């Protein structure tokens, strides 16, 4: 685990360093910089005495395949492809994924991803959120940074969500032709995965107003820090020794001081190759890496457990959880899932005020909600590796589609019941 956290740290360092260093080491280039003929036609001259002259023969043309970038949305094309429209709209600190244009939303869905990956839901949960939106739901995802203080994180996502939601109630979503009137009065549901599932339960316990009518809790887990992070007790002293040394390196100081203008200049330099949508993806991945120093600092300062602790959370859920309908979703292959444990905690509480809790097991694993619909680039020859990769991708995406359909069918059943 020490090696793991060290690798994560230097990944962060590398990301930051590239913001600054690429300017001096990566000169601008464009399509005009290349002048390579791809023609393969050659003449076969008739043999004659003159064919044996000692004058040098013209060089044979070299066939160099055209370089084609593989883009983050899976599109393979020319150096200047037409940018694909983003499926989401940024509103305040949230991402809003609307239903297909012209379709009135059935309900609003608050979406929270897992630890670390929840900071960049457009990269890690984009496909699942689009599937939910296609079924007619207005999905509002709240990005958040990982922290050992779960209470603070829960209160933060609650405030961020309702700031965004209040803005939609006031002005609608003009980009998707959705008016405030079409949003007002819609049911509010929520979906949470892994650590996001924990935060959804905490929100449903800390607050007694503006709560969702239903929670879809996917792959819940809330293990102690010593189980969630093996060798956690030894990690604090290790980081206390390592970070001061690393911070004294000049490159670290230069990397962490990279400014937004530097990043903009870097992206402008690469603008002839990278689509506009890829710039946002690059910034999203940078946000992912930016979480690491905060986590390392908490460990170095002596953090030894999540706050509240898992036992404290369970006791709190028993007394305060107040979302009337809850669906627990677990996967067939998930060693860290604790859905069975949380069901025992929640069921008496939910039934005490006339609510209902259900549980279902689906085929998949802990990462099933994060699978993305990326295109697999097939070369001139279709190889067994291509067949295997496409088969695995098809299986994984099917499990993600089943998850989405299970959640949306459950939401629709709630509308019928009411």
N, C-alpha and C positions, 0 to 999 in steps of 0.2 A: 504493500500500500504506500510505503514511502516512495518507491519508484513511481507509482501511479500518480501521486500528487506532484512529484517533481516534474513528470512529463506534462501534466496539465499546466503547471506554472510556466514551463518553457514554451508550451504552445501559445499561452497568452503573450509571453514576451516576444515570440516570433511574430505574432499578429500585429502587436504594437510596433515592433521594429520595422516591419515592412511598410508601414505608413510613411515613415520618414526616409528609410534607406532606398526605397524604390525610386525616388526622385533622382538620386545621384547615380544609380546603377542601371536604371532602365530607361534608355533614351526613347523618345516618342517614335512611333512607327505607324505607318498607314499602308493601305493597299499599294500605293505608288512606290513603296520602298522595295517591292518585289518585282523582278523582271525575269520570270522563268517560263520557258516555253514548255507546254505540255504535249506538243505534237509528237506523234510517234511514227509519222510517215517518212520513209527514206527511199531513195532511188537505188535500184540495183543496176549499176552500169554494165554494159556489154564488155566482155573481156577482149582486149586488143593489146598490141605491143605498147601502146601509150599508157595502158593501164599499169605498166610496171615501171613507170618513171619514179625517180627517187624524191620527187617533190612531195612534201607532207600532204597527207590526205586530210580533208576537212574533218573536224571532230564530230563524232556521232552525237546526236542530240541525247541528252540525259532526261529520262522521264522522272519527274518528281511529282508525286501526288499533291493535289491542292490541299492546303492546310485548312481544316474546317473546325471551328470551335464547337465544343459540346457544352451547351448552355444549361443553366440551372433548372430551367423548366422542361428540360428534356428535348429541346428543339435542336436539330442538327441542320445547319444551313450555311449560307454564305457569310462573308466577313461583315456584312452590314444587313442583318436580317431585320424584318419588320417586327418591332416590339410587340409582344403579346399583352393584352390588357390584364391588369392585375385583378384578381377575383375579390380583393378586399379594398376597403376604404379606411384610411387612418382618421380617427376622430379622437382628439385629445390624446390620451395615452393608450387608447384601445385600438383594436382592429375590428372592423365591422364587415362581415361577409353577408351580403344580401341574397335573397332568393332570386331565381331567374327574373330578368326584366319583364315587367308586365304582370307578375304574379304577386298577389297580396300576401304578406307574411301571415302565417298561422299563429306564431308565437315568437317571443324573444328568448334566445338561449344564451345564457352566460357560460363561457367556456374557459376553463383553467387547465393548463398543461402541467406536466411533471416538473420535478426539480431540475434546474439548469435549462432543460429544453423548453420550459414554460416561458422563458424570456424571449424566445424567438418563435412564436407559434406559427407565423407565416412560413417558416422553413420546416418546422418539425411536425406540425399538425395541419398543414394547408389542405391536404387531400381529404382528411376526415371532416374538417370544417366545411369544405365545399360540398361534400356528400350530404351533410346535414342541411346546408342551405338549399340544395337542389330539391329537397323534400318540402320546401316552403317555409323554412325557419330563418329568422333574422339572427345570425350568430354574432355575438359580441365577445371577443376574446380579450382578456386582460393580461398582458405580459407582466411578469414580476421576476425579481431577482431572488435567487436562492438565499436563504438565511437560516440560522439555527433558531431564530425567534419566530415561531409559527403564529403566535398571537398577533405580532406586529404585521406579518405578511397577510393574515386574514383580514385585518382591519384595513390594510392598504388596498387590497383588491376590492373590498366592499366599497370604499370611498371612490376609487377610480372608476369602477363600473357604473355607479350611480351618477357620477359627474358626466360620464359619456351618455348614459341613458337619458338623463334630464335634458342634455343638449339635443338628442334625437327627438324627444317629445316636444321641444320648442321649435326646431327647424326642420325636422324630418331628415331624409337622406336624399338630397337632390341628385347625387350622382347615380342613384339607382331608381329615380323617379318614385320614391316613397315619401308620402306626405306625413306630417305629424299626426293627422287624423287617423291614418292607417296604422300607426304604431300605438296610439293611445288606446288603452283598454285591452291590449293583447295579454294573454297569459305569460307569465315569466317562469321559465324552467332553467335548470342548470346542469352542466356536464363537467365532471372533474376526473382527471386521470392521475393515478399514483399520488404524488404529493399534492397535486391539484384536487384530488378527491378528498384528501384530509382537510384542505383549506375550505372546500365547499361545506363540509360537515361543521367546521369551526364557525363559519359565517352563519350557518343555520342554528348555531347555539349561542353565539355572542350577541346577536341582534334579535329584536322582536318585531321589527317592522321592515317593510320592503323586502320580505323574504320570498324566494321562489316557491311556487306551488308544488314543485317536484324536483328531486335531485336524482340524476343518473350518476352513480358512483362506480367508476371503472378502475379495477386493479388497486383497490385501497390497500395502503400499507403505512404503518406508523411504528416502525421498530425503533428501539433505543439507538443512540448514536454509536455505541460500541458494537452493535450488530449490523447497523446500516453501513458503517465504515469500519471494516476490520482493522485492528491495531490502532484504533482511534486514540487510545490513552497515550500511546507512544508518539502520536503524530504531533502533538503540541510542542513538546521539547525539541523534536526534530525541526519543526518550522522555525522555532525561536533561534536555533543555531544557523539555519540555512539562509533565511530571508535577509538578515543584516549583511551577510556576505554578498548575496546577489544584488541587493540594493546599492552596494558600493561600487558595482561595475559601471563604468561610464555609459556603456550601451544601454543598460537598464534605465538610467536617468534620461537618456535621449529618447528611448522608446516610449516611456510613460509621459513625456512632455509633448508628444506629437499633437499638433493642434488640428482643429477642424479644417482650417485653410490648407494645411498640408495634405490632409486626406482628400479634400476636394481637388487639389492640384494633381494628386496621384490618379484619382478617378478620371479627371479630364484627360490626362496623358493616355490612359487606356481606353478612352471613350470611343475610339475608332473600331474597337473590337467588342466591347462589352455593351450589352443592351442596357437601356435605362432600368429595366426591372432587375437586372443583375447587380446594379449599383446598390439597390435597396437590400438585396440578398447579402452583399458583401458587408454592408453596415450592420445587418442583423447578426451575422456571424461574429462581427467584432463585439457586439453587445453581449453575445454568448460568452466570449473570452473575458470580457470586462468584469464578469461576476467573480472570477477566481481570486483576485487580490483580496476582496472583502471576506471571502470564506477563509482564506489563509490567515488573514489578520485576526479573525474571530478565534481560530484555533490557537494562534500564537499567544493571544491574550488570555488564554486559559479556559475557553469554552469547552465544557466536557459533556454537555447533554442538550437536547432540544428543550425549548421553553414554549409552552408547558411540556412536561415529560409525557410519554405515552400513557402511563397509568393515570396521570392527572387529566388528560384528554378524555379517556374512557369514562372516568367519573363525571366529568362535566357533561358529556353526551347523555349519560343516564338521567341527568337532572334538567338539562336545558335545551336539548335538540328539539326544534319545533317546526320542521318541514313535514307536511302531512303525507306526502307520497315519496317513497324512496325505492329506487331500483339498484341492486348491487349486481355488478357484472364482473365475473371472474373468468380467467382463461384456463384452458386445459393444461397448459404447460407454463406455470408461473410460480417459481419457488419462493418469491417474496410476497405473494398475495396474502392479505389478512382479511378477506371478505367474510369468511366464516366467523372470525373473532368479532368483527364489528357488527355482524348480524345479531349475535347474542347480546351485545350491548344495546343496540338500537331498538330491537323488536319490542321489549316491554315498554320502553319509553314512547314509541310511536303509537302502539296500540292503546296506551293509557289516555290519549286525547283523540281517539277515533281515527287515527291515521292507518296507513298500510305500508308494509315493507315487503319487497319481493326480491328473489335472487335467481340468477340464471348463469349457467356455465357455457361459454362459447369456445370453439376451436381457435387456438392462437396462443400468443405468449405476451409477456409484459410490454413488448415493443409494438404489438399489432396496431395500436392507435397512431403510431408515428410513421407507418409505411407511406411512402410517397409514390405517385404515379409517374416515375421517371422513365424516359425512353431508353431502351438498351440499344446502343449503336452497333449495328451489324455490319461487318466488313464485306468485301467482295465475295468471300466464301462463308457460307452458313456452317459453322462448326458445332460439334457437340457441346462446347462450352456455351455457345449462344443459346442452344436449345435448353440446356440446364438452367442458365440464368433466367431465361424468359419463363420457364415453367415455375421456378421458385418465386419469381416476381408475381406471376398470375395467381399462385396459391396465396401469397401474402396479401395481395390486394383484395382477393375475394374475401378473406377473413376480415379485412377492414370494412368492406362493403356490408358484410353480415352484421358487424358491430353497429354501423350507422343505421342500417334498416331496423335492427332490434330496438335501438334507442328511439328512433322516430315513430315506429309502430307503437311503442309503449306510450309516447307522448300523445299520439292520436287517440289511443284508448282512453286516456284521461279526459280528453275533450268529450268523448262519447259518454263516459260515466257521469260527467258533470251536466 
